[in-house]
Structure formats: structure tokens, C-alpha cells
């Protein structure tokens, strides 16, 4: 495993732990799941199985808020970001609920 790959894996694990802890500490939130497509290019959302699973869970009423490291990690390109934000907004998942937590 290259040093870059090792650093990326450690970062992925750290981010999962951070967000799981953040969500579970907030008594007003209910933890549903971590949706993370590890080491998969984000330019084609069809290849991002966890992203698709997250969108499906939103459409099925399981999720009403998405917390993401940054909006660029959400859909990773402007057209997809707009498409999915609009889709979520139609399901009353407000834009303000798409949070960026650093």
C-alpha cells in the first residue's frame, strides 16, 4: 500500500468516526447510517453505490438531513449537485439541511 493510499484510508476512517460521534452526540438527531463510497471516483454518481443508497433513503423518508464534509464531497460536480439538491428539496429536505461540517 502506498503512503498516499494509507493516508487516504486513515482519513476515511477518521472521518467516519468523527461524523458518527458528532451525530450520536446530538440528542435532536437520529443516526441512520454513514454513506461513504470509499476510493471511488465521484464524477459518475451511478458508480457511487452508497450515494445512490443515501438518495434512495432520502426519497423513502428515512433521512431528512445530510451532513457532509463539504458540498464538493456530496455530488462532486455542479450539475449533479444541483440535480440532487433540487430532488431533495422536493421531498422537503431543505437546502439549509445540507450542512458542511469542517
Secondary structure, DSSP 8 states (H G I E B T S, - for coil): --HHHHHHHHHHHHHHHHHHHHHHH-TT---------TT--SS-GGG-HHHHHHHHHHHTTS-S-EEES-HHHHTSSHHHHHHHHHHHHHTT--GGGEEE--
